[in-house]
Amino acid sequence: MTRSILTITLAAMPVAAMAQQPAVDAAALGWMAGEWVEENDGRWTEESWNAPRGGVMLGTNRSGKGERATGFEFMRISPDADGALSFFGSPGGKPPVAFKLTGLENQSVVFENPAHDYPVTIRYWREGALLKAEVAGRGGANPMRWSFRRK
């Protein structure tokens, strides 16, 4: 009987190991690093992302019209308490809200928090020299999009 339990345990180990996904590190998002700006009709949005280091990326965002800033956000991409890579946003300096990584492919990343009111989804991707960003509600409702160029 002991041999049967041991055989079953050893046979199950490779399956369990294959089911576990390797942890994604912030280094996979190095393509976001840089100083970015979008300008339209006197309105502007700037976003800055430090290069990943030590498993963390730090970012800031500010927006405004003309010479007046109207909003800002502190951002961080790092492991959460469970070790999952997450986006933490602190708009206007409020306490951070976590959005877990749910998709990563080439130069595209998606973070989600289904319990949050808005946004529920945060997405970044590259199109050539541009950094694109989108936030949206449930099911993609009320999307807001940015198309940043290097500053």
Summary of the structure (lengths in Angstrom):
residues: 151
radius of gyration: 19.5
end to end distance: 68.4
largest distance: 77.8
contacts: 374
relative contact order: 0.14
helix: 19%
strand: 52%
